[in-house]
């Protein structure tokens, strides 16, 4: 099953990543820049937020992709459960009670020459001889509620986040004494004359990412060589030290940044104009947004696949009339140890009995399985873990 889960995530991740990025770019392009600037001139923050046209409808494709991924994952998992049940059939056949339908196989009369034969044990098949097949039911009220609630929660979170971030950027801009045009450009970015699309800005970024962009702009404007060097990172023996500096910057600007450092150190004016700095920051913002889309694509796809796996397992239990404790779950750590979470490494191989039985993480976090949203950002972002679900189809018969 592990190979199936990993293949599903690899297949579905690019689609959700693209849907999230499309939603955020739609929000960027939908900003009424003129109305935004006019609202800022009037110090009307509510009108400025309205001019940004942030609404849930931008995420329509994102919702469709989440629902589609949930359905595809559930279908794949249900098919694999069907295969596993068939493989477990011989073991259960020997332990099943004697049962035979007199309608399908009427007994022959007993006699001295032909004693009554004990009825043959049943197999794990449906009436008519075919194997019982598990199909994932997206109309199941529990499944419908789960995917609808999770998608709605995500969208509400993204919309609220963008509004709150915009309010903060406006407040910070006014506090620094910046003009309405500068603040509006910081929010909306600039229109690329070649593509006609907005680049940069803060729409779509997380709150920490907005801080990164602001930090880059502040450092480049500082006129302090040491501060500007922090954009590039640390160098040792003439070589850049991996992991230092603003690693997602567009390195095509590195030559200009190095020249600024050397010129200022030599007592010359900072050669980086405000327009150039805004361009550098805009490219950095776009790269941060792309990285966020990657992170969300990976994280939320894995969450959706594991949620579908849990739901498909529950539907199989319902069909078989089995209880939750027919399932054993095992936490599996995947993806190596270099950047692994130590507490996830320590969970590798831990088992719990019961579909509804949680795993207790070393830090006290409670999760039903890997990628459970209850684990929060700390346990979910870019996590490569997996959880095995094993159904004992002979549970309660021995």
N, C-alpha and C positions, 0 to 999 in steps of 0.2 A: 504493500500500500504506500510505503514511503516514496517510491519512485513515481507513483501516480500523483501524489500530492505535490511533489517538487515540480513535476512536469506541468501540472495545472497552474501553479504559481508562475512559472516561467512563461506560460502561454497567456495568462490573463493579465499579468502585471503591466505590460506595455499599453494595453487598452485603457486601463484605469488611469495610468500616468498621463496618457494623452488627453483623456476626458477632463482630468483635473486642470491640466495646463490650458486646455481650451476654455474652460470656465473662467479662469483667472485672466487670460488674455482678452476674453469677451468683456469682463468688467473693466479692464484698462481702456479698451477701445470705446467703451460706452460712456466714459466720463465727459460731461459737458464742461469743457475747460473754461469757456467764457463765463458761464454761470458760476462756476467754482471760484474764479478770480473775483467776480463781482461780489459774491457772498463774503469772501475774505476781506475785501475792501470795506464792507459794511460791518465787519467783525461778527457776522451771523454764522456761527458754526453749524447750527442745524440746517440752514440753507445750503451751506457748503457740503454737508453730508448728502443732502438730497440731490445735489448736482452730480454726485459721483455715481448715482444710479446703481447702487449695490442692492441686488435682490436675488431671491432664491432661484428664479427662473433660469439664471445663467448656468445652473448646475443640472439641467435636465438630462444631458447626455451622461453626466457623471452618475446620476441615479440609475439610468438604464443599464450602464455598465456594471454597477454594483449588483443589481438584480440579476442580470445575465450571468455574471460570474458565480453568484450563489446557486443559481439553477444548474449551471454546467457542472460545478463541483459536486453538488448533491447527486446529480445523475451518475457521474463517474463513481462516486463512493458507493451508491446503492448497487451499481452493477458489480463492484468488487465484493460487496457484502454477499450478494447472490452467489458469486463464485466461491467465496469462503464457506458459505453454508453447504453448498454442494460437496465441497471437499471434506466437510465434517460429517457428512451423512452416514458413512459406514459405522463410525463410532456410536452414533446415536441409535442406529438401527438395532444394535445388539442389546442396548439398554432399554429400548422401548417396551412398554407392556404389550401383551398380545391383543390384537385388535384386527377384526376383519369384517368387511361389510357383507351381510347376507344378501344384499341386493346385487352387488357387483359380482360376488363369488359364492353362490348358494352351496351349502354343504351337501355332500353326497350321503345317502342313507347309510347308517352304520350297520354292520353285519358281521357274522363270524369270520367271513373271508376278508373283510375290509374294515378294520377298526377305525374309529373316528380319529382324524388327524388334527393335531393342534393347529389353530390358525396361524398363518405366516405373519411375522412382525411387519408393521408398515414401514414405508420409506418416507423420506422427507420430500414428498411430492404432493402436488395438488390432485384433486379428483380428476381422473382422466389420464393420469400417468405423467403429466409434465412437472418439471421442477417448479417449486415456488419461486417466484421472481419478485425482487424488491425494486420498486420504482419510486423515484423521488417525487413527492407530491408538493408542488409549489402552492397548491390551493389549500393545503393544510393550514387551518387558522393560526396555529403556533408559528409555522414557517412564515406565513404572510406577515404576521405581526412583527416578527423578529427583523426581517429585512426592511420592512417599512420604517420601523422605529429607529433602527441603526442608521439608515440613510438620512432620515429626517434630522436626527440628532447631529450627524456630521455636518449637514448643510447649515443648520442653524448655528453651529459652532463657527463655521467658516465666515458666515455673514456677520455675526456678532464680532468676530475677531477683526475683520476688515474695518468695521465702523469704529471700534475702539482704537485701533491703530491709527486711523486717520485723525481721530480727535486728538490723540497724543501728539502726532506730528504737527498739527495746527497749533496746539498749545505751546509746544516747544519752540516752534518757529516764531510765534509772537513774543515769547519770553526772550528770545535772542535778538529781537528787534528786526527781524527779517520782513521784507515787504510781501504783499499779497501775491505778486507774480512769482517770487522765489518759492514761497510755500506751495503755491499751486503746482509749480514745476516739480518740486520735491515729491509731491503726492502723485501727480499724473505722469511724470516723465516728459520726454520730448518726442515730437513726431519726427521720425526719420524721413527726410525729403525723398530718399530713394525708394523706400518701401511703403511710405504712407502710414506706417504703424507706429504706435507709441512704444518707446523704449525707456527702460528705467522706471523710476517711480517706486512707490511702496506697495501698490496694490498686489495682493497675492502672497506677499512675504509674511513670515511669522514675526512676532514681536522681536525676538532676538536678532533676526535677520535685518530688520529695520535698523536696529542699533548698529549692526555691522556696517551698513551703508553709510549711516550718519558718521560713524567713527572714521571710515575711509575719507569721507569728504572733509571732516574736521582736521585730520592729519595732513592732508594735502594742502589745505589752506593755511596751516599753522605757521609756515615759514621756518619751522624748526627741523633741521636735518635729521635729528634723532627720531622725531615723531614720524616724519615722512618715511624713514627707513623701516618703520614697523609695518608699513604696507607691504614691503618686499619680504621682510623676515630677517632672520639672522644668517650671517655668512661665516664660515670657518674655513681657513686655508683657501680662500677665494671661491669656495663652493657654497651654494645655498643649502641650509640645513632643512631637511624634509620636515614638513608639518609646522613650520613657522611662517609668520606673515599671514596675509589674507589670501589663502591658497586658491580661492575660486576667482581671483581677479583675472582680467584679460591681460595676459602677459605681453601682448603687442604694445602695451603702454609702458613696459618696464624701462625701456631706453629713455623715454621722456622723464620718468620719475627719477631715474638715476642722474640724469642731467640736472634736474631741479636740486637734488641733494648736493651735487658738486658745486653748482653755481652759488647756492645759498652759503655753503661752507666757505666759498671764496669771497664772500661779501657782496655778491651780485643779487639783484632782485629775483624773486621766485618766477621762473619762466612759465609756470603753469597758470593760464588764465582761468577765470571762473567757469567759462564755457567748456574749457578742456577738462577741468576737474569734474564738471557735471557729466560730461561724456564718459569719463573713466568710471564714475560712480554708477552711471546708467548701465554700462556693460556688466559691471559687477552685480548689480541688482538682477539683471536678466539671468545671469549664471546662478545666482542664489535661488531664483524662482525655479529654474530647471532642476536644480538639485532637490528642492523641496518636492517637486512633482515626482522625482524618482523615489524619494523616501516614502512619500504617501502612497505611490503606486505599489511599492514592495510591501509596506506595512499593512495597508488596508486590504490588499489582495490576499495576503496570508491570513488576516483576520476573517475575511469572508469565506475562504476555503475551509478554515478550521470550524467556523460556525456551521457551514453546510455539512461538514463531516459529523459534527455532533448531532445536528438535526436528522441527518440520514440514519444515524445509529439509533436515535430515539424512535424514528418511524419504523425501523426494523424490529425493535423491541415491541412496539405496539402491535405490529402485525403478528408476531410470534406469541404474544401474550406473556412476554418475559419481563421481569422486573429490572430496575436499574442496576442491581448488584450482579446481574449476569455479565456486566461489562467490567473489564480490567483496563485501566489506562496507564500508559508508561510514558514518562517525559523523556524525550530524546534531544540531546544537544547536537546541533549540526553546524557546519561552517568553520571548523577550525578553532584555534584558541588565541590567535594573535590579538584580535580585537573583541574577544568574547566577554560577556558579562560573567564575572566569577561565580555569582550565585546561580546562574543558569548552568554553568559547568558542574556545580555541586549537585544540581537536580538531575543530572543525566542518569537514567536508569531507575529513577524513583517510580514506584507503582502505587496506585490507589485502586480500591475496588468500589465500583459504583459510578454510573455515568454522571450522577449529580454530586459525586464526592470531589471536593476541591483539592488542589495541591497547595500546600502551605510553603511559601517561599522563605528563604532564610531571613529576609527582612520583614517578615510578617504579612506580606502581600498574599492575598488569596486569589487563585486563578483556577478556573475549571479545566483549562488546557492551555497550551502555548498559544500566544496571540489573542488570549481572552482580553477584551477591552478593559475589564476590571483591573488589569495589571498596570494600566496607565502608560504614559510615554516611557517611563523608566524601564519597563519590561517589554515594550513592543516595537519601538522604532528600529527598523532594520534587523529585527531578531530573525535568526535562521533556525530556531528550534522547531521541533515537531512533537506531536503526541500520538502514540499508537493507541487505537481502540480495538480491543479484542472482545468479541461476543462469544460466550460459551453457550452454544445452542442446546447443549444437554443440561443446562443449569436447572437444578431442582428435580432431575429425573433419576439421579443415582442414590 
